[in-house]
């Protein structure tokens, strides 16, 4: 009986020791949270810049008639966000720190989530601009497109600046 009790105790101790060894050393510290938020802000800023560049270079968008302009703009924007999120360069080291076992899966999920957030941001921007836009505006759709692209670029710049600032404050 004593041998069984000792064996069970040793096995339980070994399991607890193995679990304690597997725990991450830094846990969810404030620095880790700020570092993750900083990287996310920079990535979102880069995605938004890519979206603005893609929409600006889109010749079909500038040739689109007035009747379907907004529908075409939104469809092109969704495609641009999806493509920009797929093309994001997330380093293996950053993903490795978050999930050692599933590097590729985590990178794919991170890109997908960044794409969703970027689509939400662009959607809110488009809603904000269209709410102040009237059909009687004489400036036309190209002027509207310029205002929209400028808003995306300014937001992207702010996100990158905030992300870089968070990263610098984390290093200090």
C-alpha positions as a Python dict, from the first residue, in 0.01 Angstrom:
ca = {
    (1, 'X'): (0, 0, 0),
    (2, 'X'): (283, 234, 84),
    (3, 'X'): (447, 166, -250),
    (4, 'X'): (129, 247, -440),
    (5, 'X'): (82, 570, -244),
    (6, 'X'): (445, 669, -310),
    (7, 'X'): (415, 585, -681),
    (8, 'X'): (93, 789, -718),
    (9, 'X'): (252, 1079, -531),
    (10, 'X'): (562, 1074, -755),
    (11, 'X'): (355, 1055, -1074),
    (12, 'X'): (134, 1345, -959),
    (13, 'X'): (443, 1546, -866),
    (14, 'X'): (600, 1477, -1207),
    (15, 'X'): (282, 1587, -1386),
    (16, 'X'): (262, 1909, -1185),
    (17, 'X'): (629, 1980, -1246),
    (18, 'X'): (588, 1923, -1621),
    (19, 'X'): (286, 2156, -1635),
    (20, 'X'): (467, 2426, -1439),
    (21, 'X'): (765, 2397, -1673),
    (22, 'X'): (538, 2436, -1978),
    (23, 'X'): (382, 2763, -1855),
    (24, 'X'): (509, 3073, -2034),
    (25, 'X'): (749, 3275, -1827),
    (26, 'X'): (614, 3618, -1914),
    (27, 'X'): (243, 3530, -1893),
    (28, 'X'): (10, 3809, -1992),
    (29, 'X'): (208, 4102, -1864),
    (30, 'X'): (132, 4461, -1954),
    (31, 'X'): (437, 4476, -2181),
    (32, 'X'): (314, 4177, -2380),
    (33, 'X'): (-31, 4331, -2423),
    (34, 'X'): (112, 4667, -2533),
    (35, 'X'): (355, 4494, -2769),
    (36, 'X'): (72, 4302, -2931),
    (37, 'X'): (-144, 4614, -2961),
    (38, 'X'): (149, 4807, -3107),
    (39, 'X'): (215, 4542, -3372),
    (40, 'X'): (-155, 4521, -3455),
    (41, 'X'): (-182, 4899, -3500),
    (42, 'X'): (120, 4903, -3731),
    (43, 'X'): (-14, 4610, -3934),
    (44, 'X'): (-359, 4770, -3966),
    (45, 'X'): (-197, 5094, -4079),
    (46, 'X'): (1, 4909, -4345),
    (47, 'X'): (-311, 4729, -4466),
    (48, 'X'): (-503, 5057, -4493),
    (49, 'X'): (-218, 5215, -4691),
    (50, 'X'): (-223, 4921, -4932),
    (51, 'X'): (-600, 4955, -4969),
    (52, 'X'): (-572, 5327, -5050),
    (53, 'X'): (-295, 5262, -5304),
    (54, 'X'): (-495, 4982, -5469),
    (55, 'X'): (-810, 5192, -5494),
    (56, 'X'): (-618, 5489, -5631),
    (57, 'X'): (-462, 5277, -5907),
    (58, 'X'): (-793, 5108, -5997),
    (59, 'X'): (-878, 5230, -6348),
    (60, 'X'): (-1217, 5058, -6353),
    (61, 'X'): (-1323, 5253, -6047),
    (62, 'X'): (-1249, 5588, -6207),
    (63, 'X'): (-1433, 5481, -6524),
    (64, 'X'): (-1739, 5357, -6334),
    (65, 'X'): (-2067, 5532, -6407),
    (66, 'X'): (-2256, 5727, -6144),
    (67, 'X'): (-2534, 5473, -6109),
    (68, 'X'): (-2326, 5194, -5957),
    (69, 'X'): (-2033, 5394, -5820),
    (70, 'X'): (-2082, 5316, -5450),
    (71, 'X'): (-2152, 4949, -5505),
    (72, 'X'): (-1843, 4917, -5723),
    (73, 'X'): (-1636, 5118, -5473),
    (74, 'X'): (-1740, 4892, -5186),
    (75, 'X'): (-1676, 4572, -5385),
    (76, 'X'): (-1330, 4696, -5489),
    (77, 'X'): (-1258, 4802, -5130),
    (78, 'X'): (-1347, 4457, -4993),
    (79, 'X'): (-1119, 4290, -5248),
    (80, 'X'): (-837, 4535, -5171),
    (81, 'X'): (-868, 4471, -4796),
    (82, 'X'): (-866, 4096, -4846),
    (83, 'X'): (-561, 4110, -5074),
    (84, 'X'): (-372, 4348, -4845),
    (85, 'X'): (-437, 4124, -4544),
    (86, 'X'): (-315, 3817, -4735),
    (87, 'X'): (4, 3995, -4837),
    (88, 'X'): (92, 4107, -4484),
    (89, 'X'): (439, 4010, -4377),
    (90, 'X'): (409, 3871, -4026),
    (91, 'X'): (745, 3744, -3916),
    (92, 'X'): (771, 3388, -3794),
    (93, 'X'): (944, 3508, -3477),
    (94, 'X'): (645, 3718, -3368),
    (95, 'X'): (402, 3438, -3441),
    (96, 'X'): (634, 3187, -3275),
    (97, 'X'): (621, 3382, -2949),
    (98, 'X'): (242, 3360, -2947),
    (99, 'X'): (195, 2998, -3054),
    (100, 'X'): (494, 2767, -3083),
    (101, 'X'): (309, 2462, -3214),
    (102, 'X'): (85, 2617, -3480),
    (103, 'X'): (297, 2879, -3655),
    (104, 'X'): (130, 2863, -3994),
    (105, 'X'): (-220, 2833, -3854),
    (106, 'X'): (-168, 3128, -3622),
    (107, 'X'): (-23, 3346, -3899),
    (108, 'X'): (-321, 3267, -4121),
    (109, 'X'): (-567, 3345, -3841),
    (110, 'X'): (-384, 3669, -3759),
    (111, 'X'): (-399, 3781, -4121),
    (112, 'X'): (-769, 3696, -4134),
    (113, 'X'): (-844, 3892, -3815),
    (114, 'X'): (-641, 4189, -3937),
    (115, 'X'): (-837, 4179, -4262),
    (116, 'X'): (-1167, 4176, -4073),
    (117, 'X'): (-1060, 4470, -3858),
    (118, 'X'): (-940, 4664, -4162),
    (119, 'X'): (-1270, 4596, -4342),
    (120, 'X'): (-1461, 4719, -4039),
    (121, 'X'): (-1251, 5036, -4021),
    (122, 'X'): (-1294, 5108, -4393),
    (123, 'X'): (-1666, 5037, -4367),
    (124, 'X'): (-1700, 5290, -4085),
    (125, 'X'): (-1503, 5546, -4285),
    (126, 'X'): (-1721, 5496, -4589),
    (127, 'X'): (-2035, 5528, -4377),
    (128, 'X'): (-1903, 5847, -4219),
    (129, 'X'): (-1821, 6005, -4555),
    (130, 'X'): (-2143, 5899, -4730),
    (131, 'X'): (-2355, 6036, -4446),
    (132, 'X'): (-2220, 6384, -4523),
    (133, 'X'): (-2239, 6339, -4899),
    (134, 'X'): (-2544, 6447, -5093),
    (135, 'X'): (-2634, 6340, -5441),
    (136, 'X'): (-2653, 6702, -5551),
    (137, 'X'): (-2284, 6764, -5488),
    (138, 'X'): (-2140, 6904, -5806),
    (139, 'X'): (-1785, 6792, -5736),
    (140, 'X'): (-1855, 6441, -5857),
    (141, 'X'): (-1744, 6095, -5766),
    (142, 'X'): (-1374, 6144, -5827),
    (143, 'X'): (-1369, 6419, -5565),
    (144, 'X'): (-1552, 6184, -5329),
    (145, 'X'): (-1297, 5913, -5400),
    (146, 'X'): (-1008, 6151, -5324),
    (147, 'X'): (-1163, 6248, -4990),
    (148, 'X'): (-1217, 5880, -4908),
    (149, 'X'): (-860, 5783, -4999),
    (150, 'X'): (-718, 6076, -4800),
    (151, 'X'): (-917, 5965, -4496),
    (152, 'X'): (-784, 5610, -4530),
    (153, 'X'): (-425, 5734, -4563),
    (154, 'X'): (-454, 5968, -4263),
    (155, 'X'): (-599, 5688, -4052),
    (156, 'X'): (-325, 5452, -4166),
    (157, 'X'): (-57, 5705, -4073),
    (158, 'X'): (-210, 5756, -3730),
    (159, 'X'): (-225, 5382, -3665),
    (160, 'X'): (138, 5336, -3767),
    (161, 'X'): (250, 5633, -3552),
    (162, 'X'): (56, 5508, -3249),
    (163, 'X'): (189, 5155, -3297),
    (164, 'X'): (548, 5276, -3329),
    (165, 'X'): (500, 5496, -3022),
    (166, 'X'): (371, 5201, -2821),
    (167, 'X'): (664, 4988, -2934),
    (168, 'X'): (912, 5260, -2836),
    (169, 'X'): (752, 5308, -2496),
    (170, 'X'): (766, 4933, -2442),
    (171, 'X'): (1139, 4927, -2516),
    (172, 'X'): (1208, 5215, -2277),
}
